[in-house]
Amino acid sequence: MAEKVYFYHAGCDVCADAERQFVENLDKNKLKIERVNLAEEPAKRAEAEAAGVKTVPAFVIAGKPYHINFGANLSDLK
């Protein structure tokens, strides 16, 4: 069974680049990737914060946040 991974982003250029570089190259047989655009789904911001996400783009893998690059603070998305 594939492990669920969350990719939180805001649709910005930095996030789009991270999506091209990382998300598109992950093994979809091992990982089930849920892409969450917080600019389009602001209700999911609390979910991202609860998972430890501080900035986007970021992954949450096995319950731990991994920040890739700096696109935006979650507080900037309010």
Backbone as JSON Lines, residues from 0, in Angstrom:
{"i":0,"aa":"M","n":[0.84,-1.18,0.0],"ca":[0.0,0.0,0.0],"c":[0.89,1.25,0.0]}
{"i":1,"aa":"A","n":[0.54,2.22,-0.81],"ca":[1.32,3.45,-0.93],"c":[1.12,4.34,0.3]}
{"i":2,"aa":"E","n":[2.22,4.93,0.74],"ca":[2.18,5.86,1.86],"c":[1.63,7.2,1.39]}
{"i":3,"aa":"K","n":[0.75,7.81,2.19],"ca":[0.17,9.1,1.82],"c":[1.13,10.22,2.18]}
{"i":4,"aa":"V","n":[1.37,11.08,1.21],"ca":[2.26,12.23,1.34],"c":[1.47,13.46,0.93]}
{"i":5,"aa":"Y","n":[1.64,14.54,1.68],"ca":[0.96,15.79,1.34],"c":[1.99,16.77,0.8]}
{"i":6,"aa":"F","n":[1.63,17.44,-0.27],"ca":[2.45,18.51,-0.83],"c":[1.63,19.78,-0.73]}
{"i":7,"aa":"Y","n":[2.02,20.65,0.22],"ca":[1.33,21.91,0.42],"c":[2.05,23.0,-0.36]}
{"i":8,"aa":"H","n":[1.27,23.82,-1.06],"ca":[1.85,24.9,-1.85],"c":[0.84,26.02,-1.98]}
{"i":9,"aa":"A","n":[1.26,27.11,-2.61],"ca":[0.37,28.27,-2.77],"c":[0.23,28.66,-4.23]}
{"i":10,"aa":"G","n":[0.73,27.85,-5.13],"ca":[0.6,28.13,-6.55],"c":[1.59,29.15,-7.08]}
{"i":11,"aa":"C","n":[2.53,29.59,-6.25],"ca":[3.51,30.59,-6.68],"c":[4.58,29.94,-7.57]}
{"i":12,"aa":"D","n":[5.45,30.76,-8.13],"ca":[6.5,30.24,-9.01],"c":[7.43,29.26,-8.3]}
{"i":13,"aa":"V","n":[7.8,29.58,-7.06],"ca":[8.67,28.69,-6.28],"c":[7.98,27.35,-6.06]}
{"i":14,"aa":"C","n":[6.69,27.4,-5.74],"ca":[5.92,26.18,-5.5],"c":[5.78,25.36,-6.78]}
{"i":15,"aa":"A","n":[5.52,26.04,-7.9],"ca":[5.39,25.35,-9.18],"c":[6.69,24.66,-9.55]}
{"i":16,"aa":"D","n":[7.82,25.31,-9.29],"ca":[9.11,24.7,-9.58],"c":[9.34,23.48,-8.69]}
{"i":17,"aa":"A","n":[8.99,23.58,-7.42],"ca":[9.13,22.44,-6.5],"c":[8.27,21.28,-6.96]}
{"i":18,"aa":"E","n":[7.08,21.59,-7.43],"ca":[6.19,20.54,-7.92],"c":[6.81,19.83,-9.12]}
{"i":19,"aa":"R","n":[7.37,20.6,-10.05],"ca":[8.02,19.99,-11.22],"c":[9.23,19.17,-10.81]}
{"i":20,"aa":"Q","n":[10.04,19.7,-9.92],"ca":[11.29,19.03,-9.55],"c":[11.1,17.84,-8.64]}
{"i":21,"aa":"F","n":[10.14,17.9,-7.73],"ca":[9.99,16.85,-6.73],"c":[8.77,15.97,-6.97]}
{"i":22,"aa":"V","n":[7.61,16.56,-6.94],"ca":[6.38,15.78,-7.0],"c":[6.32,14.92,-8.26]}
{"i":23,"aa":"E","n":[6.67,15.49,-9.38],"ca":[6.57,14.75,-10.63],"c":[7.58,13.61,-10.72]}
{"i":24,"aa":"N","n":[8.6,13.61,-9.87],"ca":[9.64,12.58,-9.94],"c":[9.56,11.54,-8.83]}
{"i":25,"aa":"L","n":[8.56,11.64,-7.97],"ca":[8.41,10.66,-6.9],"c":[7.77,9.38,-7.44]}
{"i":26,"aa":"D","n":[8.09,8.27,-6.81],"ca":[7.56,6.97,-7.22],"c":[6.1,6.85,-6.78]}
{"i":27,"aa":"K","n":[5.2,6.96,-7.72],"ca":[3.77,6.91,-7.4],"c":[3.3,5.51,-7.0]}
{"i":28,"aa":"N","n":[4.15,4.5,-7.18],"ca":[3.82,3.16,-6.7],"c":[4.06,3.05,-5.2]}
{"i":29,"aa":"K","n":[4.94,3.89,-4.67],"ca":[5.26,3.85,-3.25],"c":[4.58,4.95,-2.46]}
{"i":30,"aa":"L","n":[4.24,6.05,-3.14],"ca":[3.68,7.21,-2.46],"c":[2.4,7.66,-3.13]}
{"i":31,"aa":"K","n":[1.39,7.92,-2.32],"ca":[0.15,8.52,-2.81],"c":[0.24,10.0,-2.43]}
{"i":32,"aa":"I","n":[0.36,10.85,-3.43],"ca":[0.62,12.27,-3.2],"c":[-0.67,13.07,-3.3]}
{"i":33,"aa":"E","n":[-0.97,13.79,-2.23],"ca":[-2.11,14.7,-2.26],"c":[-1.55,16.11,-2.36]}
{"i":34,"aa":"R","n":[-1.88,16.78,-3.43],"ca":[-1.43,18.16,-3.66],"c":[-2.49,19.1,-3.1]}
{"i":35,"aa":"V","n":[-2.05,20.02,-2.24],"ca":[-2.98,20.94,-1.6],"c":[-2.52,22.37,-1.89]}
{"i":36,"aa":"N","n":[-3.29,23.07,-2.7],"ca":[-3.0,24.46,-3.02],"c":[-3.72,25.32,-1.99]}
{"i":37,"aa":"L","n":[-2.98,25.86,-1.03],"ca":[-3.58,26.61,0.06],"c":[-4.16,27.95,-0.39]}
{"i":38,"aa":"A","n":[-3.76,28.45,-1.53],"ca":[-4.37,29.67,-2.07],"c":[-5.79,29.37,-2.56]}
{"i":39,"aa":"E","n":[-6.0,28.16,-3.05],"ca":[-7.32,27.75,-3.54],"c":[-8.16,27.05,-2.49]}
{"i":40,"aa":"E","n":[-7.49,26.47,-1.48],"ca":[-8.18,25.75,-0.41],"c":[-7.73,26.29,0.95]}
{"i":41,"aa":"P","n":[-8.07,27.54,1.28],"ca":[-7.59,28.14,2.53],"c":[-8.08,27.41,3.78]}
{"i":42,"aa":"A","n":[-9.15,26.67,3.69],"ca":[-9.65,25.92,4.85],"c":[-8.67,24.83,5.28]}
{"i":43,"aa":"K","n":[-7.78,24.43,4.39],"ca":[-6.8,23.38,4.72],"c":[-5.54,23.94,5.38]}
{"i":44,"aa":"R","n":[-5.47,25.27,5.56],"ca":[-4.31,25.87,6.19],"c":[-4.14,25.37,7.62]}
{"i":45,"aa":"A","n":[-5.23,25.22,8.36],"ca":[-5.16,24.71,9.74],"c":[-4.59,23.3,9.76]}
{"i":46,"aa":"E","n":[-4.96,22.49,8.78],"ca":[-4.42,21.13,8.65],"c":[-2.91,21.17,8.44]}
{"i":47,"aa":"A","n":[-2.46,22.07,7.56],"ca":[-1.03,22.21,7.31],"c":[-0.29,22.69,8.56]}
{"i":48,"aa":"E","n":[-0.85,23.68,9.24],"ca":[-0.23,24.19,10.48],"c":[-0.13,23.1,11.53]}
{"i":49,"aa":"A","n":[-1.19,22.31,11.68],"ca":[-1.21,21.23,12.66],"c":[-0.14,20.18,12.36]}
{"i":50,"aa":"A","n":[0.21,20.04,11.08],"ca":[1.24,19.09,10.66],"c":[2.65,19.67,10.81]}
{"i":51,"aa":"G","n":[2.74,20.96,11.2],"ca":[4.04,21.57,11.41],"c":[4.56,22.39,10.24]}
{"i":52,"aa":"V","n":[3.73,22.57,9.21],"ca":[4.15,23.36,8.05],"c":[4.19,24.83,8.45]}
{"i":53,"aa":"K","n":[5.3,25.49,8.17],"ca":[5.48,26.91,8.47],"c":[5.52,27.75,7.19]}
{"i":54,"aa":"T","n":[6.1,27.16,6.14],"ca":[6.21,27.84,4.85],"c":[5.88,26.85,3.74]}
{"i":55,"aa":"V","n":[5.54,27.4,2.59],"ca":[5.3,26.55,1.43],"c":[6.29,26.93,0.34]}
{"i":56,"aa":"P","n":[6.68,25.99,-0.47],"ca":[6.2,24.62,-0.58],"c":[6.78,23.72,0.51]}
{"i":57,"aa":"A","n":[6.0,22.72,0.87],"ca":[6.45,21.77,1.89],"c":[5.74,20.44,1.69]}
{"i":58,"aa":"F","n":[6.43,19.39,2.06],"ca":[5.84,18.06,2.1],"c":[5.56,17.71,3.55]}
{"i":59,"aa":"V","n":[4.58,16.85,3.76],"ca":[4.4,16.18,5.04],"c":[4.45,14.7,4.71]}
{"i":60,"aa":"I","n":[5.51,14.06,5.24],"ca":[5.76,12.64,4.99],"c":[5.86,11.96,6.34]}
{"i":61,"aa":"A","n":[5.1,10.9,6.53],"ca":[5.09,10.16,7.79],"c":[4.86,11.1,8.97]}
{"i":62,"aa":"G","n":[3.99,12.09,8.75],"ca":[3.62,13.01,9.82],"c":[4.63,14.09,10.14]}
{"i":63,"aa":"K","n":[5.7,14.19,9.34],"ca":[6.74,15.19,9.59],"c":[6.83,16.17,8.42]}
{"i":64,"aa":"P","n":[6.94,17.47,8.73],"ca":[7.05,18.45,7.66],"c":[8.48,18.54,7.11]}
{"i":65,"aa":"Y","n":[8.57,18.74,5.81],"ca":[9.85,18.95,5.13],"c":[9.69,20.17,4.24]}
{"i":66,"aa":"H","n":[10.34,21.25,4.63],"ca":[10.25,22.5,3.87],"c":[11.3,22.48,2.77]}
{"i":67,"aa":"I","n":[10.88,22.76,1.55],"ca":[11.75,22.62,0.4],"c":[12.51,23.9,0.1]}
{"i":68,"aa":"N","n":[11.81,24.99,-0.01],"ca":[12.36,26.27,-0.39],"c":[11.41,27.31,0.16]}
{"i":69,"aa":"F","n":[11.74,28.56,0.11],"ca":[10.85,29.57,0.65],"c":[10.03,30.2,-0.46]}
{"i":70,"aa":"G","n":[8.73,29.95,-0.41],"ca":[7.79,30.59,-1.33],"c":[6.95,31.59,-0.6]}
{"i":71,"aa":"A","n":[6.37,31.17,0.55],"ca":[5.54,32.05,1.36],"c":[5.36,31.47,2.75]}
{"i":72,"aa":"N","n":[5.23,32.34,3.74],"ca":[4.84,31.91,5.08],"c":[3.36,31.6,5.06]}
{"i":73,"aa":"L","n":[2.95,30.63,5.88],"ca":[1.51,30.33,5.96],"c":[0.76,31.57,6.43]}
{"i":74,"aa":"S","n":[1.34,32.34,7.31],"ca":[0.66,33.54,7.81],"c":[0.38,34.54,6.68]}
{"i":75,"aa":"D","n":[1.19,34.53,5.62],"ca":[0.97,35.43,4.49],"c":[-0.24,35.01,3.65]}
{"i":76,"aa":"L","n":[-0.7,33.79,3.84],"ca":[-1.8,33.28,3.04],"c":[-3.16,33.57,3.66]}
{"i":77,"aa":"K","n":[-3.18,34.25,4.81],"ca":[-4.45,34.54,5.51],"c":[-5.16,35.69,4.86]}
